[in-house]
Amino acid sequence: MASSLILSKSKIRLLAVSLLFALCALSLPSSSYSQVDTFEFDTDEQQQRFRSLSDELRCPMCQNSSLSGSTGGVAEDLRREIHRMIMEGMSDAEITQFMFERYGDFILFRPRLTAGTILLWFGPLLFLLIGAVVAFGIWRRARKISDDDAELDKSQQERLQKLLGDKS
């Protein structure tokens, strides 16, 4: 009787763990869910502008996703703000400038070319060129050393023969 009671407890634990696992799996967001825009526009052009701006602007909370790809609360607020500004007749440049003034360069997926972002834009190319110059210098020195070491003068040959002769 005691062993059947132990089996019952282990079965109950297994059932509880399985149920907990199933609940956790169901509560995780699925990749099949997508952001549904419930904004209404007067024209298709306004809707296209909204989608374009939502794709070009980065979510400040999510780090590396656009406003259209983020489900965060900040992204929802910013999408609502973009919708409001489009409906008020603001241009894309005005909306982008507003977001830039509010959140800085980070909000833009393609940061503007300014004195502050020059290294961001051209830094990788600069580092590639520096690496190529260093690699070329190393290659030249290695080639020069191998060319110089290829021939031994008479005294070096005699010394080498003496060393080889002594060791044999």
Secondary structure, DSSP 8 states (H G I E B T S, - for coil): -HHHHHHHHHHHHHHHHHHHHHHHHHHS--TT---------SSHHHHHHHHHHHHHBB-TTTSSSBTTT--SHHHHHHHHHHHHHHHTT--HHHHHHHHHHHH-GGGBSS----TTTHHHHHHHHHHHHHHHHHHHHHHHHHHHHHHHTT---HHHHHHHHHHHHHH-
